[in-house]
Every structure is written in C-alpha cells, then in structure tokens.
Amino acid sequence: MTGAGGIGYALIALGPAFSLFVTVIASKPFLILTVLGSAMMWLVSLIACGLLWRAFLPGAVWVFLPLLITVVAIQEAVRIYYWHLYLKIEDFLNKLATKVSKQQLVATDKIQIAIASGLGHGIAHSVFFCLSLLTPAFGPATYYVDSCVHMPLFLVAAFTALGFLLLHTFSMVIAFNALAGDKRSHQLFVPVMHLCAALLTLVNLLPGGCIAGVPLTLMCAVVTMAVAGKIVWDKTGSGSGDLNSLHRVHSASRL
C-alpha cells in the first residue's frame, strides 16, 4: 500500500501534465523542445531566487513573505522575457513557412505553444517541490506536520503542486494573449493570481491551515483555467483553425 500511495501522490501532482503531454505535446517535436526550454528557464529563475535568499534561510517565519513576493516577481519577469524570446521564434517559424510555401502559425498553433511553455513551468515546479519529497512516501509509514494533522504532508504537497501546475500552464496562455493584444487587465491578472496562490501556501503554516490553504490554492488554478478557457474559445471558436500547421512547419524544416 505504501508503493500505491507514493504513486498516487505522484499522479495527483503530475497526472494532468502527463495527459496533456500525451494528447497535445508528444506528437510535435517543436512543442517538446518548448516544454524543455520553458522548464529550464523556470529552474534558472529558481536558482536566481535561491542565490538571493540563501543567506536568510532557514530563518523566522516572516521571511517567507518577502521570499514569496521576490520569487513571484522574478518568475513574472522571466515570463515577460520568455515572451519576447518567443516572438523571435514565431517570426522565424513564419518566415520558414513562407519560404517553403506553407501556412504560417494560426491561433491554434500559438495557443499550443503557450500551453507547452506553461506546461514546462508547471512540470518543473511539480518535480522540484513535490516529486523530490515523495521518496519517504514509499516507506512503511506516512508523515504529518504539527500544523496539519488532518492531511499527510505528501498529500498537501501533491495537491499544492497540482494547483501550481495548472496555474503555470494556463497562466502562460493568458499572458501570451495579453502581451500580444496589450490587454492590461490580463497582464495584471497573471502576476496577481500567481502572487495570491503563492501567499495562500502560507496558510498551511497555521494550525489546521492546510484544510483551507490547499482548496484555496486549487481555486486559484480553477479561476486561471476558466479565464484561459474563455480566451481559447474566443480565439478558436468551434474549432476553427488548422491544428496541424505547426507540425507541417516543423516537418518542412527537416526537408
């Protein structure tokens, strides 16, 4: 049962990412590279945060507040930098498509690239903050902390990782659309929702706080998914657009 429990925690944290990867990403090599590149940039941002706060950790509980604010600020700055990098790649792909007489990227392709970019962020977060903790979950017992005696630490980590996986994945869809259309409200929505979700994890430090903190973090992810879903529907309607043009551009680049 301990093995089943460990696998269950891992599936909670990364199951949706695996499903999304298989159904959307795996058939397109360019999107696989996008996931890997995005994950690497997230790890670079985390390393930068670690170097900045290394001298203050471990420390008092109050340190976590400025720490989380700094982490969100750096990661949102990296998101904007990533967007500008994506614009250069998009321009290259469109020029390549024109050169080989193929269709340029359509709305559906751009959404898939945004999802792949966000998925890279989300997978890196889940692997670092959840899977790295799950080795003891395969042992003969589970583990609780004093502030949360109602849920095992591994379950809290799994659900929190799931929340941030979904948040990062679909925040990138919102951010790409907002930056492309200069939509201030959505440009603010992404960092504000990211910051809210990050600060809500501090609720888990309160006695019994995980009972409220975990659902509230997941709620942030649900709201983000809803906003991203509306954007996708507005962009694609009832499925208009060429789902395979990105694959054709990539295939043409190998000729």
N, C-alpha and C positions, 0 to 999 in steps of 0.2 A: 504493500500500500504506500510506502514512502516513495518508491520509484514512481508510482502513478501520481502521487501528489506533486512531486517535482516536475514531472512532465505536464501536469495540469496547470501549474503556475506558469510555466514557460509558454504554454499555449494561450493562456489568458493574455500574457504580455505581448506575444508576437504572432498569435494565430491570425488576426486580421491582416497583419503585414504579409504573412505568408500567402494568404488567399489573394490579396491584391497583387502581390508579386507574380503569382502564377497566372492570374487571369489577365493582367494588363501589361506587366513589365517583361516577363520572361521571353516572350516571342519577339521582342525588339531589342537587339544588341545595344543600340544607342541609349535606350532607356535604362538598361542595366548599368552602362557606364555612368549615366546621370545619377543613379542611386548611389553608386560607389563614390563618385566625386562629391556629392552632397554630404554623404556620411563623413568623408574625410574633412570637409570644411567645418562641420559641426564639431568634430573632435579637436580641430585646431582652435576653435573658439573656446572650447572647454579647457584646453591646455593653457590658453592665454589667461582665462579666469583663475585657474589653479595657481599659476605663477604669481598673479596679482595678489591673491589672498592666502598664499602659503604661510606667510609669517603670522597670520592671525588665527590659524586653525591648528589644533582644536582650541576653542575658546568659549566664551559665555554664549548663552542662547541668543542674546540680542544681536550677535554678529551675523546670524543667519539672515536678518532682514536686509542690511546693506549688501550682503553677499548675493542674495537672490536678485535684488534690483540691478546690481552690476552685471550678473550673468545674463539676465534678460536684455539689458541694454547692449551688451557686446554681441549677443546672438542676433538681435534685431539689426544691428549694424552689419553683421556678416550677411544677413538675409538680403539687405539692400545691395551690398557688394556683389552677392551672388546673382542678383537680378541683372545688374549691369554686365556681368560676365555672360549671363545667358543671352542678352541682347546681341553680343558679338557672335555667339554660336548660332543664334537664329539667323542672323544676317548671312553667315557662311552657308548654312543649310539652304537658304532661299536662293543664294547665288548659284550653289551647286545644282539645285533643282532646275533653275533656269538654263544652266549650261547644258544639262542632259535632257532638256525639253520635258521635264516632269513638273507636276503641280507643286507649288510652294506650300509651306506649312499652313494648314487651316486651323480653325478654332479648336477642333477636337485634338489635333496634334499638340497644340500649345497647352491644353489642359492636361494631356497625358504627361508632358514634360514637367509641368508644375507638380502633378501628383508624384512623379518619380523623384523630383527634387525634395519634396516634403517627406516622402517615404524614407529617403536616405537620412534626413534629420531624425525622424521618428525611430527608425531601427537603431541608429547609433545610440540614441537616448535609452531605449529599452535594453539594449545589450549592456550598456555601461552601468545603468542604475538598477537593473533587475536581474538579468542573467548572471551577472558577476556575484550576486548574493545567493543564488539558488543551490550552490553546491551542498550546503548543510541540509537543504530540504530533502535530499535523497537519503539522509541518515535515518536513524531509528526513532527520531522524535521531531517535533516542531519547536518553534521559538516564539515567545511573546515578549513584549516590552511593557514596562510598568504603566506607560501612558495609554496603552491599548491592549487591554486584557480580553477584549471581545473578538479580536481577529489576529491570526498569526502574522508575524512580521512579513513573511513571504507573500501572503495574500495581499497585504497592504501594498507591498512593493509591486506586485503584479498588476493590480488594478490601477495604481498610480502610473505605472509605465504604459499601460493601455491608454489611459487618458492623454498622456503626452504624445504617444504615438499618433493617435487620431488628431490631436491638436496641431502637431507639427505638419502632418501630412496635408491637412485641408487648409491650414493657415497659408501654406505656400500658394494654393490655388487663389485664395483671396488676395494675397499680396501681389501676385503676378498680374491679376486683373486690375487691382487698384493702381499699381505703378504704371501699367500700360495706359490706363484711362485717366490718370491723375485724379482719382477719387479719394478725396481727403478723409472721408468718413471711414472707408475701409482701410486706408493706410494707417489710421489711428486704431481701428478695431483690432488688428493683428497684434501689435505690441501690448495693448491694454489687456486683451484676453490672455495673452501669454503671461503677463505680469500677474493677473488675477489668479490664474491656475498655479503659478509658482508660489505666490503668497499663501494660497489655500493649503499648500502642503505643510505650512507651519502649524495649522490647526491640529495636525496629527501629534504635535508635541504636547498638547493639552491633555489632561486626564480624560480618557474616553473620546478624544477628539477625532480619532480615525472614523468613528461612526458617522460624523458629519463631513470631515475633510475629504474622504475618498469619494463619496457621492457628489460633492460639490466640484471636485476636480473633473470627474466624469461629465458633469453637467456643462462645464466649460467646453469640453470636447464636443458634446452634442450640439451646443449652440453654434460652434465653429463649423461643424459638419452641415448644419442647416443653412447657414449663410453661404458656404461653398456650394452646396447643392443647388441653391437658387441661382447662383452665378452660372453654374454648369448648364442648368436648364435654359437660362436666358441666352446663353451663347450657342447652344446646340439645338434647342427646341425639342422636337420629337425624334432627334437622332440625325439631323441633317449634318452634312459634312462628310469628308472622306476619312474613314477610320484607318485606312491603310496607307495614306500618303507618306507618313513618316517612315514606314517600313520600306516604301518604294524608293524614297530618297536615299536611305541607308544602303539599300541593295544597289542603287545606281552608283554610289560612291565606291563600290567594290569592283566595278567593271573596268 
